[in-house]
Amino acid sequence: MSRIRFAAIGAAAALALAGCAGGDPLDDGGDTGGGGTGETIVIGSQDYYSNEIVAEIYAQALEEEGYQVDRQFRIGQREAYLPEIENGDIDLFPEYTGPLLQYWQPDTEARLADDVYTDLEAATPDGLRVLDQSPATDQDAYTVTSAFAEQWNLTTISDLANVTEPMTMGANSEAETRPNGPRGLAEKYGVEVAFTPIEDGGGPLTVKALQDGDIQIAIIYTADPTIAANDLVSLEDDGGLFLASHLVPLASDNVDDEASEIINRISAAMEPDDLIGLNARSVDEELPAADIARDWLAELN
């Protein structure tokens, strides 16, 4: 995994610990050198192991510098948690540039990473802002079994037009009405498919449905280690249906400048291989998010 030094967090953590000897570093009175205003930062995550791990990394890094954190993890899909963020109930959330932009701007024509990020900055509602996007990506993709890909000579999404048998797409129920669901596949590629909801975010139930032939296409993130483990194939989005999807923190005004800088350093440090590695540790080693996050942060010092 790619790593950069993260000495700033370690040094600030030491200062925060030193400050504890003289009083509470979160006390509103006086300059404590960490912890902002002393208000609790509420951090949320999707009900998806990768997202929870990143949220836990945010939480531990902030706690190291004396911030008080309230974890509100595994909330659900975007339609469930974004209203809470917009209402001010959640202050910090690991998001993904393309899907987030598409939520607020469904008709966006941006596709490249920098264009998506620029438009996302403009589309973000008052009281919220996106921090720096990370090199790490977790891209939605249409995924098939290698046997199905070989049978129909599939490498791109356009190739699905050559399949002459009925196809069914499986994904979380929200995908049925999202731009990258069956409607988007029909509009962009002219490929009609049925849809069946599978509420595990591209997890084992989705993989089993693919392998059993109950569905032929699934929406699974490209950073998911189960793609390689189960001999699956992500089809190339040659028509530009899916937007660039870089990891990006969504923050409220309660996340002060110092906290924002901590999170931005984490974003800069996290490469695509890092995200896949974090996911693999969750799937293969079945470790809790807190342990995986702690180990990743330790390697940055």
C-alpha positions in Angstrom: 0.0 0.0 0.0 1.1 3.5 -0.7 1.9 5.6 2.4 3.0 9.1 3.2 4.2 10.4 6.5 1.5 11.7 8.8 3.6 13.3 11.4 1.3 16.2 11.9 -1.4 14.0 13.5 1.2 12.3 15.7 2.6 15.6 16.9 -0.7 17.2 17.5 -1.8 14.1 19.4 1.2 14.5 21.6 0.3 18.1 22.3 -3.3 17.1 23.1 -2.0 14.5 25.6 0.4 17.0 27.1 -2.5 19.4 27.5 -4.5 16.8 29.5 -2.1 17.2 32.4 -3.1 20.7 32.9 -6.9 20.3 32.3 -9.5 19.2 29.9 -8.3 19.9 26.3 -12.0 20.2 25.3 -12.7 22.9 27.9 -14.1 26.0 26.2 -12.0 28.2 28.3 -8.6 29.1 26.9 -6.5 27.9 23.9 -6.0 24.1 24.2 -4.1 23.6 20.9 -6.7 21.0 19.6 -10.3 20.1 19.6 -11.8 23.2 18.0 -14.7 24.7 19.9 -15.2 21.6 22.0 -18.4 20.7 20.2 -18.9 17.1 19.4 -18.4 16.1 15.7 -21.0 13.6 14.6 -19.5 11.2 12.1 -21.7 8.9 10.0 -21.2 6.1 7.5 -23.1 4.1 5.0 -24.2 0.5 5.9 -21.2 -0.7 3.9 -18.0 -2.0 5.5 -15.6 0.1 3.3 -17.4 3.3 4.2 -17.5 2.4 7.9 -13.8 1.8 7.9 -13.0 5.2 6.4 -15.4 6.9 8.8 -13.6 5.1 11.7 -10.3 6.4 10.4 -11.7 10.0 10.5 -13.0 9.4 14.0 -9.8 8.0 15.4 -7.6 10.7 13.8 -9.8 13.5 15.2 -9.9 11.9 18.7 -6.1 11.7 18.6 -6.1 15.5 18.4 -8.6 16.0 21.2 -11.8 16.2 19.3 -14.9 14.7 20.8 -16.6 12.3 18.3 -20.0 10.7 18.2 -20.1 7.7 15.8 -23.4 7.2 13.9 -22.3 4.4 11.6 -24.1 2.0 9.2 -27.0 4.3 8.6 -28.0 3.0 5.2 -28.1 4.3 1.7 -27.8 7.9 0.4 -31.5 8.5 0.4 -31.6 7.7 4.1 -28.5 9.6 5.5 -28.3 12.7 3.2 -31.4 14.3 4.7 -29.9 13.9 8.1 -26.7 15.6 7.0 -28.6 18.4 5.3 -30.6 18.9 8.6 -27.4 19.3 10.6 -27.7 16.0 12.5 -24.4 14.6 11.0 -21.2 16.7 10.6 -18.8 14.5 8.7 -19.4 11.7 6.2 -17.1 9.8 3.8 -18.8 10.2 0.4 -18.0 9.6 -3.3 -17.9 12.5 -5.7 -19.9 11.2 -8.7 -22.9 9.6 -6.9 -23.1 12.5 -4.5 -23.2 15.0 -7.4 -25.8 12.9 -9.2 -28.0 13.0 -6.1 -28.1 16.8 -6.0 -27.8 17.3 -9.8 -29.3 14.2 -11.5 -28.9 15.7 -15.0 -25.2 16.5 -14.6 -23.1 16.0 -17.7 -19.8 15.9 -15.8 -17.9 12.6 -16.0 -14.2 13.3 -15.5 -12.8 13.5 -11.9 -11.9 17.2 -11.8 -15.2 18.3 -13.6 -17.2 16.2 -11.2 -15.5 17.7 -8.2 -15.9 21.3 -9.4 -19.6 20.8 -10.1 -20.0 19.0 -6.7 -18.5 22.0 -4.9 -21.1 24.3 -6.6 -24.0 21.9 -5.9 -23.3 21.3 -2.2 -26.1 23.0 -0.1 -25.4 25.9 2.2 -24.0 24.9 5.5 -22.1 22.0 4.0 -18.9 21.7 2.0 -16.8 19.0 0.4 -13.3 18.7 1.6 -10.4 17.6 -0.7 -11.1 14.5 -2.8 -8.9 11.5 -2.4 -6.9 9.6 -5.0 -8.8 6.6 -3.7 -11.8 5.6 -5.9 -14.6 3.2 -5.3 -16.5 3.2 -8.6 -19.9 1.7 -9.3 -19.6 -0.8 -12.1 -21.8 -3.3 -13.9 -20.4 -6.7 -12.9 -20.9 -10.1 -14.4 -19.5 -13.6 -13.9 -16.5 -14.5 -16.0 -18.5 -17.4 -17.5 -21.2 -15.0 -18.6 -18.5 -12.6 -20.0 -16.9 -15.4 -21.9 -20.2 -16.8 -23.2 -21.1 -13.5 -24.8 -17.7 -12.0 -25.3 -18.2 -9.1 -22.9 -15.6 -6.6 -22.0 -17.6 -3.3 -22.2 -21.1 -2.3 -21.2 -21.8 -1.8 -24.9 -21.2 -5.5 -25.5 -24.3 -6.2 -23.5 -26.3 -5.3 -26.6 -25.1 -8.5 -28.2 -26.7 -10.7 -25.5 -29.9 -12.3 -26.9 -31.3 -13.8 -23.8 -33.3 -11.9 -21.1 -31.1 -10.3 -18.4 -31.9 -9.1 -14.9 -29.9 -6.6 -12.9 -29.6 -6.9 -9.2 -28.7 -4.2 -6.7 -30.1 -2.2 -3.7 -33.7 -1.1 -4.4 -32.6 2.5 -4.8 -30.8 1.6 -8.0 -34.0 1.0 -9.8 -34.7 4.7 -10.0 -31.1 6.0 -10.0 -29.5 7.2 -13.3 -27.1 4.3 -13.3 -29.8 1.7 -12.9 -31.9 -0.1 -15.5 -33.2 3.3 -16.9 -29.7 4.6 -17.4 -28.6 1.4 -19.1 -31.5 1.6 -21.5 -31.0 5.3 -22.2 -27.2 5.3 -22.6 -26.7 1.9 -24.1 -30.0 0.8 -25.5 -30.0 -2.3 -23.3 -33.2 -3.3 -21.6 -33.0 -5.4 -18.4 -35.4 -6.5 -15.6 -34.5 -5.5 -12.1 -34.6 -7.4 -8.8 -33.7 -5.7 -5.4 -31.0 -7.3 -3.3 -30.4 -5.3 -0.2 -26.8 -6.0 0.6 -24.9 -3.4 -1.3 -23.2 -5.8 -3.7 -22.4 -8.2 -0.9 -22.6 -12.0 -0.6 -26.3 -12.2 -1.5 -25.7 -10.3 -4.7 -22.6 -12.4 -5.6 -24.6 -15.6 -5.0 -27.4 -14.4 -7.2 -24.9 -13.8 -10.0 -23.3 -17.2 -9.5 -26.7 -19.0 -9.4 -27.9 -17.2 -12.5 -30.8 -15.5 -10.8 -29.3 -12.2 -12.1 -26.9 -11.6 -14.9 -25.7 -8.1 -13.9 -24.9 -6.6 -10.5 -23.8 -3.2 -9.4 -20.6 -3.8 -7.4 -18.0 -1.3 -6.4 -14.6 -1.7 -8.2 -12.7 -1.7 -4.8 -14.6 -4.7 -3.6 -12.2 -7.6 -3.1 -14.9 -10.1 -3.7 -14.6 -9.3 -7.5 -11.3 -11.1 -7.7 -12.2 -13.7 -5.1 -15.3 -14.8 -6.9 -14.0 -14.6 -10.5 -16.2 -11.7 -11.5 -15.7 -9.2 -14.2 -16.4 -5.4 -14.1 -17.4 -4.2 -17.5 -15.7 -1.1 -18.9 -18.1 1.9 -19.0 -17.2 2.8 -22.6 -20.2 5.1 -22.9 -19.6 7.2 -19.8 -22.7 6.2 -17.8 -21.0 6.2 -14.4 -19.4 9.3 -13.0 -15.9 9.5 -11.6 -16.2 8.4 -8.0 -13.4 9.6 -5.7 -13.6 9.3 -1.9 -14.5 12.8 -0.6 -15.4 14.0 2.9 -18.7 15.8 3.2 -18.5 18.2 6.2 -20.8 20.7 8.0 -19.7 24.0 9.4 -19.2 22.3 12.8 -16.0 20.8 11.3 -13.5 23.6 11.9 -10.3 24.4 9.9 -8.1 22.3 12.1 -10.3 19.3 11.8 -10.7 19.8 8.1 -6.9 19.8 7.7 -6.7 16.5 9.6 -9.3 14.9 7.3 -7.7 16.4 4.2 -4.3 14.8 5.1 -6.1 11.4 5.4 -7.7 11.9 2.0 -4.3 12.7 0.4 -2.7 9.7 2.0 -5.3 7.2 0.8 -4.6 5.6 -2.6 -6.8 3.2 -4.6 -4.8 0.2 -3.4 -5.2 1.3 0.2 -9.0 1.2 -0.1 -8.9 -2.2 -1.7 -6.5 -3.4 1.1 -8.8 -2.0 3.8 -11.8 -3.8 2.2 -9.8 -7.1 2.0 -8.9 -7.0 5.6 -12.6 -6.7 6.5 -13.7 -9.5 4.2 -10.8 -11.9 4.6 -9.7 -11.3 8.2 -13.2 -10.4 9.4 -11.7 -7.6 11.6 -13.8 -4.9 13.1 -13.6 -1.4 11.5 -11.9 0.1 14.5 -9.0 -2.4 14.4 -8.5 -1.9 10.6 -8.6 1.9 11.0 -6.1 1.9 13.9 -3.6 -0.2 12.0 -3.9 2.0 8.9 -3.3 5.2 10.9 -0.4 3.6 12.8 1.4 2.9 9.4 1.1 6.6 8.6 3.2 7.8 11.6 
